[in-house]
Amino acid sequence: MNAVSLPRLSEAVYTPLGSEVYRGLTARPRTLSPWLFYDQEGSRLFEEITTLDEYYLTRTERTIFEANADAIIAAASAPTPHGIERDLTIIELGAGTATKTGLLLRAAIRRQEAVTYHAIDVSESALDEAQQHLTAAIPGITFEPRVGDYTEGLGVIPPDGTRRLVLYIGSSLGNFEPEEARRLLLGVRNQLAPGDMLLLGVDMVKDISTLVAAYDDASGVTAAFNRNVLTRINRELGADFDLMKFRHKVRWNGAHSRIEMHLESLLAHDISIPSLDLSLAFRRGETIHTENSYKFTTEGVQHLLTQTGFTVVDRWTDPQRWFGVFLARVH
């Protein structure tokens, strides 16, 4: 059997994956950033999560778009207080396979006949899938994919006389700590021009049982999604995590208005990550905190957008008010 070739420490620890794993697993408490979920298998598992009965977020946001896509695009295109009506260029942060986005793109095509869509995501396979199904299903789209971390910016989008509409949907903002979320929105705002638009989709505060079930489904798909981050670290960094020694754990943190996902060690044991020259001793019951999902109030969202240089111009919700979609304009 051929020996596994591992990267030298000087190489691995300075890669985005290696540096994040080293930082997070040597911290106390131990953490891993949610972007690590989204290798090819993680992206596939997340798409499966979005179809689960318990996971109301995707289908609820989708119903909002189904009912209001034309109104959303019309409001985003409408004249600003000191401007004129404009065609839109649409940019999506964390586009994934863009299954809901097609509703907005179709509405844009109905209004302006053609649209350029810039899709930004860390998963190349998800973007490939999005490009295939959107360009086949919706004539008039110019699809511009970019594989990368959207927290590093929108990239270079040449000015063409249109108004930019940035989509940040799916309550992805809830994965960031409040100060990180503020900085992210401020960074987006600073790359836009007055009159450009942001469409922000966020999950709202609701009863705890509904929230917890959405992240701890009975069929175990979210548990597999959570543990897959350990599989990725094993594969890409040569670690020896035994997935059977960790369980998926979900809890509601009312003080911070967030769902937390953890991987809890079921027994005391050691882990080795040779490429990072790292040995880890886990206690029984010790966790790796893998994700937060903050839940919002209308007042909190409006305050956050105002703080970061936007003016809320409209909002839409579902009949149960479980999810909110906010359209905001750059000052």
Number of C-alpha atoms within 10 A of each C-alpha: 3 4 5 7 8 15 15 12 14 11 12 20 20 13 11 10 18 20 13 18 22 19 16 18 17 14 12 10 11 18 21 21 18 16 17 20 23 22 18 13 17 23 20 16 20 18 16 14 22 16 13 17 12 18 21 20 20 20 16 21 24 19 15 18 23 14 14 17 21 19 15 23 24 18 17 28 24 15 13 15 7 6 9 11 14 19 22 26 22 23 22 23 22 24 26 25 25 18 15 18 21 19 18 20 23 23 20 27 18 14 16 15 13 19 22 19 21 20 26 24 21 21 22 20 18 22 23 13 14 22 21 12 14 21 14 11 12 15 13 19 20 16 18 14 19 18 15 18 15 19 15 10 15 21 12 7 11 6 9 8 10 16 21 24 25 25 21 21 24 23 22 17 22 20 21 18 15 14 8 13 18 16 15 19 20 17 16 20 22 14 12 19 13 14 25 24 28 29 21 21 25 26 27 20 17 15 8 13 9 12 24 18 16 20 24 19 16 13 11 13 17 24 21 17 21 26 23 20 24 21 20 21 18 16 11 15 20 19 20 16 19 13 15 9 14 21 18 21 17 22 17 18 13 10 6 12 16 21 22 19 25 24 26 20 20 16 13 12 14 12 14 16 20 17 20 23 13 14 14 12 11 18 14 14 13 18 22 22 21 23 23 23 21 24 24 20 16 15 8 11 19 15 14 16 23 16 13 20 17 24 19 19 12 15 15 19 21 16 10 8 13 19 27 24 24 22 24 26 24 20 16
